[in-house]
Structures are given as C-alpha cells and as structure tokens.
Amino acid sequence: MGTEAAYRRWGIKPLAAPPAPPATKPAGRAAAGGGVPVISEIPTKEKIVFLTFDDGAEKDPEFVTMMRELKIPFTMFLTDSAIRADYDYFKQLQQFSDGVQNHTLTHPNLRTLGAAAQKQEICGQQKKLKDRYGTMPRLFRPPYGNWNEDTRAAAASCGIEAIVLWRESMQITNMQYQRADKKLHPGDIVLAHFRGPSELKGTTMTEMTANLLRHIQEQGFTVARLEDYL
C-alpha cells in the first residue's frame, strides 16, 4: 500500500516529509552544573514536532498496523507495570521506531520518593528495557512530569542523557497546550498515551492518533524523530 493510500485508509491527509536531521544534535547537552538536562522542546526553526507515547496500558493491534502503514516517527516511554503483560506488543512497534525509552518500573510520583527509591525505579527499568528490547534507553520521562534534583541525579547515575517533558498533550479530540497562544511551536514535544476506549470515552487509540495528526497538519507542521535531535 502506498503512503497516500495508507493515509486515506486512516482518514487523514499525508504529512509532509520531515527535513533531514541536523548534522549536530541541537539538544542533549548537559544542563548548568553538569546535570542531566530537562527538555520540553527542541531548539529548531523547522516546523516540526515530536510524538511521544507513554505508559503502555493499551495494546491495540490496530495501532501497530497504523504505524506500519503511515511510517510516522514516534518515541515510546514505557512503564514496566503497564507493559509486562505483553512485552512482545511493543517489540512489534520497535520495528517502526526504535525509540524505546524509560518511564519507570511502576509509575510513581517521583517527588514522593527518596533518592535511593528513585534510582531503583529508573535503573530498574533501564535493565528491564535493555533485556527485553536490546538497547539501553538514553531518555527518561518522569511520571506526571514530576521530578526534583534527586531525579536528575538518579537519571544520570542510570545512564540517562536527558529528562524529556512536553509542551502539548493529546486528549481525545483536542490537544492541551501549555502556552497561552494555544499553538504548536517549532520543536515542540507532544505527549500522548497508550489508551483505549475505556479511557477515551469510546474512542480508539488509532482514532485519537488520527485526530492528533490532523491538529499537527492543520497548523502546518510535520513529525520528526526525537532521537535524531536529542
């Protein structure tokens, strides 16, 4: 199936191809003081955004088909307690986007944990993801976006290069924006979740993703691969 036909099948228009990634990654440098940087957007003037999907509770086989056909880059931040019932589902998705990244073992609010417990949540998931998917994650997203200096120290000790937050989050049909202008900006990181009809008021994950892609395209943006920039 050609790209245009694939997009038609999912009820959306083809997104523009992203520009070639920069020769030197514009983000990922150490933060002030040498700590792990905390990033919500990538510095770029290109009209690109980055798609990230969190947790792993919903395991819709149609989403695998959608990503295979549309060939859209995306990054997964996975939690072991959500994915352990079906590790192989995410192995299928890894074929289309090798971005398997860390979202803790059990999805706690890290601010409520001490330094040792935070390290266990992050390093423990590093090992599990490396064992299951073959590569050690470089990126980490704290559950709920909650972190503190113990999180940065723990992440660094576990081999994490950047803590990744977001600028927009996809709900069911609309995005929630952090900025007052309610618009996408070049380099924004967009959050979505592996959620299904029980959490999306009857909407499937593929319908939610199609809505997300429409919002991106309507604002004149396309999708690039986060790991090419970070």
Buried (B, 14 or more C-beta within 10 A) or exposed (E): EEEEEBBEEBEBEBBEEBEEBEEEEEBBEEEEEEBBBBBBBBEBEBBBBBBBBBBBBBBBEEBBBBBBBBEBBBBBBBBBBBBEEEBEBBEBBBEBBBBBBBBBBEBBEBBEBEBEBBBBBBBBBBEBBBEBBEEBBBBBBBBEBEBBEBBBBBBBBBBBBBBBBBBBBBBBBEBEBEEEEEEBBBBBBBBBBBBBBEBBEEBBBBBBBBBBBBBBBEEEBBBBBBBBBB
